[in-house]
Each structure stands twice: as structure tokens, then as C-alpha cells.
């Protein structure tokens, strides 16, 4: 299901997603109608704009949180015009599975959008790279992040986007053993707990990056 108050945007999004093989169950222009449609026929994934009528502030984000609470089997992908790290973190911290936050600019990359929706439907987490970059940029000069190599930072960014080791291997053209070694180094340098569960791993990384010093 798609929720955005721009008819042109949601019609265009529905068209490209249908062409990619998705079934679009409904297109709506406000959060109330979205909630009604989800209650009547829960989709695998709801794609929701952060700002919708009537106030164009956080209606979409609140609707996404409600869907995640009342319909845990439905994944939620929130789209935003701007990088708003607090929205991204609040979305995924309550229940670290089946959720994503992307900038609307990413919609232009159909492969990335399709991959994000499929990962969310499968219970994964997706976080826009711009959010990760901003979180990393907040860290102080003496932060352990500064001790990471350029390659380790690239791996860290992929981890925070919710990518598995095999996916990181493919994206960065590294062997899985090399990726595993980089991740061990990252966890050691950032003093993060090692866990085999991908979503918890993502959450640990994001919490570290967003922590106040």
C-alpha cells in the first residue's frame, strides 16, 4: 500500500512498483485512510510519506508506528524529503525489524527501492545512507569512529543499512571472510557486542552512532 498526498508521486510510484512485479493493493492520500485500508487488508509492506494531511508534520510517521504496533506482520517503509535522523531512529528502535527510512530521491533508483521493499518484507531493516553519513559526521574527533579505516567505514555504512555479510561482500567486492574480519575489527574498536542477528546488529551500530558524548 502507498500513502502520499501527492497524486502524481504515488501514481508514478505505483506504476514503477507494479512494473517491478509488486501488487499495489491501495493508494491513499492521508494517514487515516491508510490505517483504515491496512486494518481491512494488511499488506506485506506499507510505503508511507512522513508528512501528510492535515498538518503535514508527522502524520505518516505516527501512522507507521501504529501499523508496526497493531499489525506486526506488515513492514513499513517511510519516505522523507529531508534527512531527519531522529525520525529514522525512532522508527526502528521500538521494534528492530521490518522497517525502513529512505529519502524520496532514492525512488529514482528503482533497483535500490525494490531491494529495500523486499528486505523490509522479509523482516529486515533499511536505513538511507544519508542518515548514516550524518550520524557519523556528528561524532567528535577523538571518537573511536576516527580509528576506522576507509574500508571499515564502508563496511560500517553497509551494516547500518541492514545489509548481510554476503550483501556487503557483493557491494564492496570483498570476500565474505574479509568482510567478517572487518566487522570483527569494527566491533572491537567501537566496543559493540557481537551478535549473529542482523537487525540487532544494525540497531547496535545506529545507537552507537547517534549517542551523545
C-alpha positions as CSV (number, residue, x, y, z in Angstrom):
1,X,0.0,0.0,0.0
2,X,1.1,3.5,-0.8
3,X,0.4,6.6,1.2
4,X,1.3,10.1,-0.1
5,X,-0.7,13.2,-0.5
6,X,0.9,13.9,-3.9
7,X,-1.3,12.1,-6.5
8,X,1.4,12.4,-9.2
9,X,4.1,10.9,-6.9
10,X,2.0,7.9,-5.7
11,X,0.7,7.2,-9.2
12,X,4.2,7.2,-10.5
13,X,5.4,5.0,-7.6
14,X,2.6,2.6,-8.1
15,X,3.4,2.3,-11.8
16,X,7.1,1.5,-11.3
17,X,6.4,-0.9,-8.5
18,X,3.7,-2.7,-10.5
19,X,6.2,-3.0,-13.4
20,X,8.7,-4.5,-10.9
21,X,6.3,-7.2,-10.0
22,X,4.6,-5.9,-6.8
23,X,0.9,-5.9,-6.3
24,X,-0.2,-2.4,-5.1
25,X,-3.3,-3.0,-3.0
26,X,-4.2,0.6,-2.4
27,X,-3.1,4.2,-2.9
28,X,-4.2,6.8,-0.3
29,X,-3.6,10.4,0.4
30,X,-3.8,10.6,4.2
31,X,-2.9,8.6,7.3
32,X,-6.5,8.0,8.4
33,X,-7.4,6.3,5.1
34,X,-4.1,4.3,5.2
35,X,-4.9,3.0,8.7
36,X,-8.4,2.0,7.5
37,X,-7.1,0.1,4.5
38,X,-4.4,-1.6,6.5
39,X,-6.9,-2.7,9.1
40,X,-9.2,-4.1,6.4
41,X,-6.5,-5.9,4.4
42,X,-3.0,-5.8,5.9
43,X,-0.3,-5.6,3.1
44,X,3.2,-7.1,3.3
45,X,4.6,-3.5,3.2
46,X,3.2,0.0,3.6
47,X,5.2,2.8,1.9
48,X,4.4,6.0,3.8
49,X,5.4,9.7,3.4
50,X,6.5,11.3,6.7
51,X,4.4,14.4,6.2
52,X,0.7,14.1,5.2
53,X,-2.6,16.0,5.8
54,X,-3.9,17.7,7.8
55,X,-0.8,19.3,9.4
56,X,1.9,17.9,7.1
57,X,4.2,17.3,10.1
58,X,4.5,13.7,11.4
59,X,1.2,12.1,10.5
60,X,2.9,9.5,8.3
61,X,5.5,8.7,11.0
62,X,2.8,8.2,13.6
63,X,0.8,6.0,11.2
64,X,3.9,3.9,10.6
65,X,4.4,3.4,14.4
66,X,0.7,2.4,14.8
67,X,0.9,-0.1,11.9
68,X,4.0,-1.6,13.4
69,X,2.3,-2.0,16.8
70,X,-1.1,-3.2,15.6
71,X,0.0,-5.1,12.5
72,X,3.5,-6.5,13.2
73,X,3.3,-8.7,10.1
74,X,3.3,-5.6,7.9
75,X,6.6,-3.9,7.1
76,X,6.8,-0.2,6.9
77,X,9.0,2.0,4.6
78,X,8.9,5.7,5.4
79,X,9.9,8.1,2.7
80,X,11.1,11.6,3.6
81,X,12.0,14.7,1.6
82,X,14.8,15.5,4.0
83,X,17.4,13.7,6.2
84,X,15.8,13.6,9.7
85,X,17.9,11.2,11.8
86,X,15.6,11.4,14.8
87,X,12.6,10.2,12.7
88,X,14.7,7.3,11.3
89,X,15.9,6.2,14.7
90,X,12.5,6.4,16.4
91,X,11.0,4.3,13.6
92,X,13.4,1.4,14.0
93,X,14.3,1.5,17.7
94,X,10.9,0.4,19.0
95,X,10.9,-2.8,17.0
96,X,14.1,-3.5,15.1
97,X,12.6,-5.5,12.2
98,X,10.5,-4.9,9.0
99,X,11.1,-1.2,8.8
100,X,13.0,1.3,6.6
101,X,13.6,5.0,6.1
102,X,14.7,6.4,2.7
103,X,14.9,9.8,1.1
104,X,12.4,10.3,-1.7
105,X,15.4,10.8,-4.0
106,X,16.1,7.1,-3.7
107,X,12.9,6.4,-5.5
108,X,14.7,7.3,-8.7
109,X,16.9,4.2,-8.3
110,X,14.3,1.5,-8.9
111,X,16.7,-1.3,-8.1
112,X,17.5,0.2,-4.7
113,X,13.9,0.8,-4.0
114,X,12.8,-2.7,-5.0
115,X,15.6,-4.2,-2.9
116,X,14.6,-2.1,0.1
117,X,11.0,-3.2,-0.1
118,X,11.9,-6.8,-0.4
119,X,14.3,-6.7,2.5
120,X,11.6,-5.0,4.7
121,X,9.0,-7.6,3.7
122,X,11.5,-10.2,4.8
123,X,11.8,-8.6,8.2
124,X,15.0,-6.6,7.6
125,X,15.9,-3.0,8.3
126,X,16.8,-0.4,5.7
127,X,18.3,3.0,6.5
128,X,19.2,5.7,4.0
129,X,22.9,6.1,3.5
130,X,22.5,9.9,4.0
131,X,21.2,9.2,7.6
132,X,24.3,7.1,8.3
133,X,26.6,9.8,6.9
134,X,25.0,12.4,9.1
135,X,25.3,10.3,12.2
136,X,28.9,9.5,11.5
137,X,29.5,13.3,10.9
138,X,28.2,14.1,14.3
139,X,30.9,12.1,16.1
140,X,33.7,14.1,17.8
141,X,37.3,14.0,16.5
142,X,38.5,11.7,19.3
143,X,35.7,9.2,18.8
144,X,36.6,5.6,18.0
145,X,35.0,6.1,14.6
146,X,38.1,8.1,13.7
147,X,40.2,5.0,14.2
148,X,38.4,3.0,11.4
149,X,40.0,2.6,8.1
150,X,38.2,3.9,4.9
151,X,37.2,0.3,4.1
152,X,36.0,-0.4,7.6
153,X,33.8,2.8,7.4
154,X,32.4,1.5,4.1
155,X,31.5,-1.8,5.8
156,X,30.0,0.0,8.8
157,X,27.8,2.0,6.5
158,X,26.6,-1.2,4.8
159,X,25.9,-2.8,8.2
160,X,23.9,0.2,9.3
161,X,21.8,0.0,6.1
162,X,20.8,-3.5,7.2
163,X,22.9,-5.5,4.7
164,X,24.0,-9.0,5.5
165,X,27.6,-10.1,5.2
166,X,27.0,-11.7,1.8
167,X,25.4,-8.5,0.6
168,X,28.3,-6.4,1.8
169,X,30.7,-8.7,0.1
170,X,28.8,-8.2,-3.2
171,X,28.5,-4.4,-2.9
172,X,32.1,-3.8,-1.9
173,X,33.6,-6.6,-4.0
174,X,35.2,-8.3,-1.0
175,X,35.3,-11.9,0.1
176,X,32.9,-12.8,2.9
177,X,35.9,-13.7,5.1
178,X,37.4,-10.3,4.6
179,X,34.0,-8.7,5.4
180,X,33.8,-10.8,8.6
181,X,37.3,-9.7,9.6
182,X,36.4,-6.0,9.0
183,X,33.3,-6.4,11.1
184,X,35.2,-8.0,14.0
185,X,37.6,-5.0,13.9
186,X,34.7,-2.6,13.9
187,X,33.0,-4.2,16.9
188,X,36.3,-4.3,18.8
189,X,37.2,-0.6,18.1
190,X,33.6,0.6,18.8
191,X,33.2,-1.6,21.8
192,X,30.0,-3.1,20.5
193,X,28.6,-6.5,21.4
194,X,28.9,-9.2,18.7
195,X,25.6,-10.8,17.7
196,X,24.6,-13.1,14.9
197,X,21.2,-11.4,14.5
198,X,21.4,-8.8,11.6
199,X,18.7,-6.4,12.8
200,X,20.1,-6.2,16.4
201,X,23.5,-5.7,14.9
202,X,22.1,-2.7,12.9
203,X,20.4,-1.3,15.9
204,X,23.6,-1.5,18.0
205,X,25.5,0.4,15.3
206,X,22.9,3.1,14.9
207,X,22.6,3.6,18.7
208,X,26.4,4.0,18.9
209,X,26.5,6.5,16.0
210,X,23.6,8.5,17.5
211,X,24.8,8.5,21.1
212,X,25.5,11.9,22.7
213,X,29.0,12.3,24.1
